[in-house]
Amino acid sequence: MEQHPITQAIRIRTEQTKEMEHSSPLYLTSSFTYEDAEEMRATFADQTDNNIYTRFSNPSVQEFIDRMVALEGAEAGFATASGMSAVFASFMALLKSGDHLLACNAIFGSTHTVITKYLPKYGIEYSYVDADKPEEWEAAIRPNTKMIYMETPTNPGLDIIDIELVANLAKKHNVILNVDNCFATPIGQRPIELGADLVVHSATKWLDGQGRVLGGVVVGNKDLIKDIYLFCRSTGPSMSPFNAWVLSRSLETLDVRMERHAKNALFIAKALENNNKISWLKYPELPGHPQYAIARKQMKSGGGIVCFELKGGLEAGRNFLNNLKMLTLTANLGDTRSIASHPASTTHAKLTEEERLAVNITPGLIRISVGLEHHDDILNDILQALEKC
Ligand SMILES: *Cc1c(COP(=O)(O)O)cnc(C)c1O
């Protein structure tokens, strides 16, 4: 009987890492050796499973890929140095001049930069669909649309997009559906089961979950992954074996960590929902979430992010950050330690107010990445900072 993906994420070893050690050894090497000329010839002729060079493959990196493939229910995968290199490789390997990329408007900042600044340099067109207007997707598909790219829940506004609905449109129009599953993780949702062709991740976030290493991975349909692999093996954004080794250990606790992150997040969300300093609060598992029905349908858990709007706007946002005593102010998310951010005065401060509003970044928006500390300590710190807003 095939093991459950949670078990596979803990137990999978590659042929090479099945040694005597109970914990997988780290293959910190840039290249691999052969017994003789014949073995080397056969390896270079693709007639063996031998490794050649760590830019192409490495047992420690393969172990991480195999675990992610199991967790996402994919056919194959490739691991990259960062989430952005996974996103970029998935675009560059599969799109060509004259193609059109359709994306949801609320996406990670650097992904937005790649789409709007770099893809047009190579003749790749793009357009955006409002994340909370599902009826707009089909009309936005053009004859030259080759890929749909989406994030759900979105960052930082936590809108939920119906993956199955978009996947059905993608199939109907013969378009690749590529989903950034960073916020939910495969514990929260499995886009491939809902019809996605590719899933990309920033492993830097919840997958590591301890703020230690950068990493990225793309998994999905094996023919598409083959093209992405060939692109990466020549252009070189491969994951380092050390980071892969760290990340494989991280995956062994992903399920238990995400369960506690989500439990703490739901506790915080419920406790703050009716706070008099807050005009609205979003968490996918709260019935008040605007797309609660879609979240129930496609998500097994709501993840670790809670966001809310301070009635006092921009100034209240700054006060909130300044008065926190325990929560960390940092650009990252998905860590054992709870993190607070105020996009309007930090990550999105360079945009005009109008540009911010177009991607649902309101003046008093606070994003909390709920950590694994005791939920009372997280809540108490937020409450005392809210008092001063
Ligand atoms: C952080 C992030 C990325 C980029 O990942 P890096 O590892 O920082 O390159 C992509 N998508 C989402 C949703 C992210 O949060």
The ligand as an SDF file (V2000), in Angstrom:
LIG
                    3D

 15 15  0  0  0  0  0  0  0  0999 V2000
    8.4710   35.0210   -0.6950 C   0  0  0  0  0  0  0  0  0  0  0  0
    7.5450   34.6760   -1.7920 C   0  0  0  0  0  0  0  0  0  0  0  0
    8.0290   34.4070   -3.0850 C   0  0  0  0  0  0  0  0  0  0  0  0
    9.4900   34.5190   -3.4540 C   0  0  0  0  0  0  0  0  0  0  0  0
   10.2870   33.6170   -2.7510 O   0  0  0  0  0  0  0  0  0  0  0  0
   11.8370   33.8660   -2.3920 P   0  0  0  0  0  0  0  0  0  0  0  0
   12.2350   32.5810   -1.7560 O   0  0  0  0  0  0  0  0  0  0  0  0
   11.8810   35.0530   -1.4700 O   0  0  0  0  0  0  0  0  0  0  0  0
   12.5510   34.1460   -3.6600 O   0  0  0  0  0  0  0  0  0  0  0  0
    7.1120   34.0530   -4.0520 C   0  0  0  0  0  0  0  0  0  0  0  0
    5.7840   33.9820   -3.7880 N   0  0  0  0  0  0  0  0  0  0  0  0
    5.2820   34.2450   -2.5490 C   0  0  0  0  0  0  0  0  0  0  0  0
    3.8190   34.1500   -2.3170 C   0  0  0  0  0  0  0  0  0  0  0  0
    6.1430   34.6010   -1.5090 C   0  0  0  0  0  0  0  0  0  0  0  0
    5.6400   34.8750   -0.3020 O   0  0  0  0  0  0  0  0  0  0  0  0
  1  2  1  0
  2  3  1  0
  2 14  2  0
  3  4  1  0
  3 10  2  0
  4  5  1  0
  5  6  1  0
  6  7  2  0
  6  8  1  0
  6  9  1  0
 10 11  1  0
 11 12  2  0
 12 13  1  0
 12 14  1  0
 14 15  1  0
M  END
$$$$
